[in-house]
Amino acid sequence: MPFLDETGSELLLGNEAIARGALESNVACVSAYPGTPSTEVPETLSKYAKKLGVYVEYSTNEKVALEVATAFSWSNLRAMATMKHVGLNVASDTFMSIAYQGVLGGLVILTADDPGMWSSQNEQDNRIYGKFAGVPVIVPSDPQEAKDLTRISFELSEFVGTPVLMRTTTRVSHTRAPVTLGPLGDDVKLPNVRKGVFKPDIPKFVSLPANAKKNHPLVLQRLEKALEFARVHELNKREGFGKVGVITQGVEYLYVKEAQKDLGLDLSILKLDMVYPLDKEVILAFAKTVDVILVVEELEPFLEEMIKAILFDASVSIPVHGKDVLPRVDELGYWKVRNALERVAGMQITYADISQVPQLPPRPPVLCPGCSHRNVFYAIKKLERKAVKPSDIGCYTLGAMDPLKAIDTCIAMGASVGLGSGMAKAQDQRVISTIGDSTFFHTGLPALVNAVYNKSKMTLIVLDNRITAMTGHQPNPSTGIVADGDKGTHLDIETVARGLGADYVKSVDPYDLSALEEAIKEANQATVAVIVAKQPCALIRQRELSRRGEHAPLYAVDEERCTGCRICVNMLGCPALVFDREMKKVHIDEDLCAGCSACAQVCPYNAIYEMDEKGSKNFNVMRDDVKERWQRWYTTLF
């Protein structure tokens, strides 16, 4: 296990480096809700949790993850909670309060921001959360710093007595580079999960208004202590003596250094590892040695605004550039930073020559072959084209795209149910919401309670593929497996929905289109109806069948029966279905086909058949033995 070596160098992702830094820091607990670009931190640690005695948990949502980590901290153990940037919105209620209450064991909260929205619904800048809550914010620039600053963040947290927000971005989290390893913490070498001791402290841990009022000044005192720590540990580093000054942080620093080298500029660079609180003395000292300042930061003018305020208060008159020469949206990158430096330095602007770059055809994302979500969206579109169709965050959000177009809204985790509840009251069209199994447990439950309580006429279809698929197949309560691979408690969605008071609850196999359509029709007779569409993620199913030496059914098109109507292609959009424009026939790519039989059920001319081992053509794809096989796959895969 090279990752667990005591010394040497290892090629690590930024997220893997953070995991290593946590182990070197004697972390006792890492709790998380998986979300790109943060996912690899708990995923890496879960592989070694049993060996090292570290408790790793996939929590039901980010708020719970932070509360679990806080419990370890208040029991005098070091802990980390990890999440993507929008996850901190879910955890913010707890986050804002523990900033007042403080910590005992070091508590690091990793927020992985996603400039450019590579896999997110927004690109919010979570540095602002640190200022909002009054906690220090640490920003690494590469995998080596990701590891080293994780250790420093734990030390800072305990020195100050506050949670520390460690903010990475997609480029840092998913960059791979050599990382020099340090010694593992002595305690993480033990095979058993460590236990701490919680000692009640009413004024600290019970946030009654009277106690909170006393704790608020402590937040400001802790920020002063954080500045002391930053000075001792040299978290703000200056390099160069040019008259053009650059203040930057994180991966943006690397863009600055690359552009500086190519332009041959003599710069003064102030690199901030702790971007909040901002050291006024360091900023003023730097400003007095340069003629102009360029603030290079992704997204919001977080540093720029504070720097301008510091200089104004000190009556220091110096041009400060930032978002006037750099964009406030999307990632930065070499050329954006280079052009900004050229403008500030009074140089001629050069632009990248992209004339020789080939224009690749667009490749929109698509649901995998055999994905059962496709069948659900096909049925919704077929039966309820005029219904209002709120959905949620997951692979299934692709149901909004051609040719399915069975999703009307997507806001945030769990919003499909809450929005559906409101839509049922706001207008008269039928409401059919869709949500994944992991998201159902994440934030769907309170919204379903709300719909039941207020008698909102709606149908909720839970797309239960028994895994958190979009972020890399992490377990969840529907799976019944915990982070280290052991069995947990399987929470049956149908039982949960009945317990919450839904009028109509039914589980169906979405591979059986007739049964699925019948359930959707029946659900319209109820007030709050919940349909659980049960079929494992196609990728897991294919992998498991391969492990067993089995294979999914193979389907093919009978050319004599195929009329070239393309209904299967246009209604399902399965990548395995290919239309030959010359032959005017559809054929099935055997390498892609997952054997779900949806196309055979949709074909109006019964032109698609299953090939058995003897080479016979079985056009009756809905015969009972096929249904029985599907059910056996579902019940035995987990």
N, C-alpha and C positions, 0 to 999 in steps of 0.2 A: 504494500500500500504506500506508494511514494508520497501521497498526500499527507500521510501521518509521519513521514520522516522528521527527525528532530532538527536536522540541519540540511544545508544544501539549497538547491534552486529547483523550482518546479514551474512548468508552464501552466498557468492558471487563468481562468476567466476572472474578471473583476469580482463577480459574485462568489466564485470559489475562494478567492483571496480573502474576502470578507468572512467567509465561513472559517477559513484557517485562522484569521485574526481573532475570531471569537474563541476558538480552541486555545490559542496561545494566551488568551485573557482569562482562562479558567471559567468560561461561561458554564452555567448550570442548566439553563433553559433557553431554548429558541422556539418561539411560537409564531405561527404565520398563517395567513390566508394566501394561497398562491396567486400571484399576479405578475405578468410580464411587465417590466424587466427585472423583478426581484426574485423570481422563482427558484433559481439555482442555489440560493443560500440555504434554505431549509432542506432542499432536495439533496444537496451535498452532505449536510450534517446528518440527515436521516440514515445515510448509508453506514455511518460509524457510531450512531447513537448508543447502541447496546455495548459496543466494545469500549466506549469511552465514558459511559455513565452520564451522558448528557441527555436531558429530557427534551425531545423534539416533538412538537405537536402541530398538526394542521387543525387550526381552530375553525369554528363554524363561520366566523367573520373576523374582520380586523379589530373591531372593538373588543371582542372576546380575547383575541390574541394578545392585545395590549394589557388587558386585565390579568391574564394568566402570567405574563412576564412581570407585571407589577407585583403580583403575589410573591414571586420568587425574590424580587428586589426587597420587598418589605420583610422577607424572611432572611435577610442578610446574605443573599446569593446573587451572583451576577446573571443578568438575563438580557435577551434581545428579542424584540418583536419586529418582524419584517413584513413589508407590504409594498404594493405599487402606490403611486402618488394618490390616485383617487381613493385608495383604501384608507388613507389618513382622514378623509372626510367622514368615513364610517366610524373611525376610532376617535374623532375629534372631541366628543363629549368627555370621554375618559381622559384624553390627552390634556385638555385644558385644565382639568381639575388636578391631576397629579403634578402638573407644573407648580401649583400652589403647595401641594403636600410634600413634594420632594421624594427622595429615594434613600435607601440604605445601601444595599448592594448596587453596583453599577447597572444602570438601565439604558440601553442604547436602542433607539427606534430607527430602523432603516426605512427610509422612504425612497423608492426608486422612481424618479421622474422620467417622463417620456417625451422630451421635445421632438417635435415632428410627428407625434401621434402614430408611431409605427404599429402600436397594438392597443390604442386607448381612445376613449371618446373625448378627451380634452388634453391639453398640455399645460395644466396648471403648474405654477412654480411654488413648490412647498417650502422654499426658504422663508416665505412670508408667514407660514405657520409657526416657525421658530420665533420670529419677532412678535407675532400675535400672542403666543403663549408665554414668551419670556424665557426661552430655553436656548442654550448654545446650539449652533448649527455648524457641523463639520462637513467639508466638501473635498473628497479625494479627486485626483486627476488621472490616475492610472491604476492598474492592479496592485503594484507594489505599495502605493500609498493607500489603496483600499484596505490592504491587510494592516499596514502600520497605523493608519488613523483609526482603525477599529479598536486596536489596543489602547491608543491614546484616548479615544472616546470613553472607554470604560474607566480609565484613570480619571479623566475630567469629570465624569458623572459622580464618582465617589468623592473626589476632592471638593466639588462644589455642593454635592447633595441634591442634584437635579437630574431629570432625564436629559439625554443628549440626542438631538435629531441629526442623524447622519444622512446626508442627501447625495445620492448618486444619480447618474443619468444613464440612458440606454447605452451610450458609447463607452462609458466606464464599466458598467455592469457586464457588457457582452464583448469587451475587448479581451483578447488572450495575450499574455506577455509573461516573460520569466519573472518569478517572484522569489526573492531570497527568504527562506524560511527561518523562523526563530524557534526556540524551544517551546514545546507544548506545556501548558500549565500543569502543575503537579496533580491537581485534583481531577483533571479530565482524563488522567491515565487510569483512574479507578473504574472498575467494571460496573458499579452500582450507581444509580441516580442519587445525587446528594440530597440531603435533607437539611433545611435550615431551621431557625426558630423565630417565630413571630411573637413579638412582645407588644401588647396593646399600648397605644399612645393616643388617647382621645383627641387632644388638641391637634395632633399631626394627621391622623388617619381618618378622622370623622369630620367631613367638611360641612359642618353646620355654619350658618352665616357668621356667627361670632368667631369661630375658629378660622374661617376663610379670611375674614377681615384682618386677623393677626398674621396670617400666612402671606398675604399679598406683598407687604414690604420685604419679606424674605426673598421673594422672586427677584426683586431689584438688587438685593444684597448679593445673591448668588451670581448675577450677571457680572458684578464687579470682581468677584472671586474668579470667574471664568477668564476675565481679562488678565488677571495675575498669572493664571495657569498658562495662558497663551504666550505671555512674554517669557516665562521660564522655559517653556518647551519650544519656543521659536516657531509658532504656528503661522506667523506672518513673515515671509522671507523676501528680502530685497536683493536684486541682482542688477549690475550694470550702472552706468553713470551718465547716460545720455540725457539730453534736454527734453526729449519726448518721453513722457511717462505713461506707463500702462499699468492699470490695476485690474487684476483678473483672478480667476479661481478655476478649479476643476479642469475638465478636458479642454476648456477654452485656453488655458495656459499653454497647452501643447500646440494649439493652432497658432498662437502668438509666436512661440519659439520657432516654428517651422517657417512662418512668413518673415520673421526677422532675419533668419539665416538667408533666405532667398533674396531678400531686398537689400541685405547688407546694412541694415539700420543699426545705429547705436542707440539702444533704448535703456531706460530705467524701468525695471519691472518689479512691481510689488505683487507677490503671489500670496493670496489669502487662503489658508487651510480652514480657519474659523471665520466664517463670513458674518456671524452674529454671535455675541455682540461685536460691533466694529470698534476697533481701538482708535480713538480720536487722536491720541498722541502719535501713533504710527502714520496715520493719514496726513496729519499736519506736517510732520517731519519730512515725509516724502514729497509733499506738494511744494515745499520751500526749495527743493533742489531741481525742479523741472519747470519748463515753460508752458507746457500743455499736458493735459491728462486725457487718456482714452480709457474708458471703463469697458472691458470686454466681458460680457456675461450673457448667457442664453436666457431668453424669455423676458421676464419683467426687469425694469430698471431698479432692481432691489438695492444693489450697491450704489449705483449712480445717484439715486435720490438722497441716500444717507451721506454720501461723500459731499455732495453739493451743500447740504445743510450744515455739515461740519465746517466746511470752508467759509460759508456765509457767516456763521456765528463767530468765527475767528477773524472775520474781516480780511480773509485771504482772497485776493482777486486773481484768478487764474482760469483760463478756458478749460471746461470739462466737457468732453464729448462722450457720447454713449449711444443712446437710441436715435440720435440724429444721423448717425452714420452706420448703424447696425440695425438689423430688423428686430422687431419685438415678437415675432412669430417664427416657429420652425427652429430646427437646429442651426448652428452657425456653420462651422467648417472652414477649411483653409482659405478659399477664395473670398468669402465674406469678410473674414478678419484681415486678410491681406489688403483688400480694397479700402477698408476702414483705416488701416495704418497709412496707406498711401495718401488718403485725403487729409488726415491729421498732420502728416509730415510734409504736405505740400508737394507731393510727387505726382507724376503722371499716372493715371489709372490704367492698369492692365487688366485684361479680361481673359478668362480661360477660353482656349480654342476648342470648341466642341463640334466643329464642322465634320471631323473625321469619325465621330462617335456614331455607330449605326443606330438607327431608330428601331428599337425592338417593338414587336407587336404587343399590345396590352395583354396582360395575363391576370384577369380579375380572379380573386379567390373564389373557391367553389367547395361545396360540401363533398366529402370523400365518397367514392363509389361504395354503395351499400349502407350509407349513413341513414339510419331510420328517421332522422329529422326530416329528410326530404319527403318521405311518405306522409308525414303529418302535415307538412305545408301543402303538399299536393291535395290532400283530402280537404283541408280548410279552403283552399282556393276553389276547388271543385264545388263544394257544398255551400260555402259562405263567402262568396266573392264580395258582397256588399257589407259584411260585418266589419266592425272596428277591431283591429288586430294588434294590440300592444304586445311587445316582446321585450327581451332582456339581453344581458351581456353574456356572450358565449359563442361557440361555433355556430349555433343556430341563428345568430343574427344575420348570417348569410342568406337566410330565408327571405330577406328583403330584396334580393337581387334577382335579375332575370334568370330563368323564366318563372321562378316560383312566385315572387312578389306576394308573399303571404304575411308580411310584417308591415305595420304602419308606423310604429313608434319604437324608439329605444333611448332610454335616458340614463339609467343607472341600475346597479344591482337591486333586484326586487321591485323595481318600478313598474314592471309589467302588470303586477297584481294590483298595486295601489292605483295606478293609472286606469286599469280596467275597472276597478271599483268606482272610480270617479266618472268614467265614461258611461257606465251603466246609469248613472244619475243625470248626467249632463245632456244625453241625447237618447233617441229611441232605437237606434240600430243595435243589432245583436253584438255582444262583446265576446271575443275569444282571445284570451291571453295565452302566451306560451312562455315557459321558463324551464331552465335546466335543473337537474336534481341538486347539484351543489348550490346553485343560486337560490333554489327553493328553501334550503336550510339556512342560507346566508342571511337573507333579508325578506324572503317571501312569506314567512310564517306570520309576522305581525300584520302584513297587508291582507292576508287571507282571513285572519281574525276580523279585521276591519270590514271586509266584504260580507262575511257571515253576520256580524253584529248589525250592520246597516242594511242587510237584505238587498245587496246589489246584485241584480240579475246578470250573471256572467258565467262563462265557462273558462276554466283554467286547465290547460294541457301541460302536464309536467313531463318534460322530455327526459326520461330516466334511462340514461345510457350507463349508469352505474360507475361513473368516474368524473373527475373534473378534467374534461378533455382538452379544452383550448389551451391551458397553461402547461400541459405535458403529462396528463394522466396521474394526477395526485388523487389520493383517496378522499372520501368525504363520508358523512353519516349514512348515505344510501349504500355505499360500498361495504361498510362494515369492517374496513381495514384501517388501522392507524398508521402514523407516519413511519414507524420502524418496521412495518410489514406484519406485525402481529394482528390477531383478530381483535376488533373492538366490538361494539354493539351495533348491529345493523338496524337502522331505523326505517321501517317500512312506510313509504310515502302514503300509501292508501290508508293505512291505519292512522297515521298522523292527521290526514285530511278528515277522516271520520271523527277523530277526536276533537278537531277544531270546529266541527258542526256543519260541514258541507252537506247539502241535501242529497246530492247524487255523487257517488264515488265509484269509479270502475277502472280496473287495470285492463289494458289491451296490448296485443302484440302489433306494433305498427307495420310489421311486415305483412300482416293480414289486412289488406286494404278494406275489404268488405266489413270486417269486424270493427275496424277503426271508424269507418264512415257511419256505421250503425250507432256506435257510441256517441259520436258527435251529434247525431240526430236526437238520440234519447236525452242527451244532456240539456237540450234546449227546453225540455219540459220542467227542469228544476230551476230553483232560484240561483244558488251557488253550486255549480257542478265542477268536479275535479276528475279529469281523465289522466291516468298515469300510463304513458306510452313506454312500455318496457322492452328494450332491446339493447344489448351491450354495444358500446362503441365499436364500429366496424373494424377499426385497427386492432383493438384488443381481441376481437373475435377471430380475425384472420391469424393473428400471432398465436393464439391459443390452439387453434385448429392445426396450425403448422407444427407446433410443439408436440401434439398428439399423433402426428402422422396422418391427419385427416385433411380433407379439403372441402371448401364450400362447393355447392352445386355449380355446374357450368351451364350457362345459357347461351343459346345461339338463335339466329333469325332464319326462318325458312323463306328463302328468296321468292319462291312461287307464291306464297301467301302475302308477303310484304308488298304493300301498294305504294310505299314511299310517302305516306301521309305525314310522317314525322311527328305524330302525336306523342309518341314515347319520348322523343328528343325534346320537343317544345314544352311538354308538361312537366317533365322530370329534371331535365338538365344534367343527367348523370354523365360524368366524363367517360364512362365505358361505352356509351352509345355514340357511334360514329356514323354520320350520313355520307354516303358516297354520292357525290353530285353527278358523276358520269353514269353510274348504274341506277341512280335514283332509288337506292335501297339503303336500309340501315343495317349495319353489322355491329357485333359486340366484340370489343377488345378483351380477349381472354385474360390478358395480363392485368387488366384493371377490374374486371367483373368480380364482385364480392358475393354473388349468388343470392341477392336479396329477393329476386323475382318481381320487383315492383314493375319493371318494364313489361313483363309477361302479363301481369294483371291489368295494366293500363291499355295494352294493345287492343284496338277494337276488332282486329281481324284474326286474333289468336295466332299470330305469326311467330311468336317467340316460344321456344320450348326449352325444357331441361334435358340435357344429355346425360343418360345414365352410363354406368360402367360398361354396359354391353353395346353402347352406341345407339340405343333406341331413343326416339324422340317422344318425350312426355309433354304433351301440350296441356294436360290438366294440372297446372302448377299449384292449385289450391286443394289438392287431395289431402286427406287426413294425415297420411304419413309425413308429408312435408310440414304441416302444422306441428305435429308431434316432435319432429326433429328440431324445429326452431325453438320450441318450448324447452327441449332438453338442453340445447345450447345455452339458453338463458339461465337455467337453474343450476347448471354444472360448471359454468365458467368461473363462478365466485364461491 
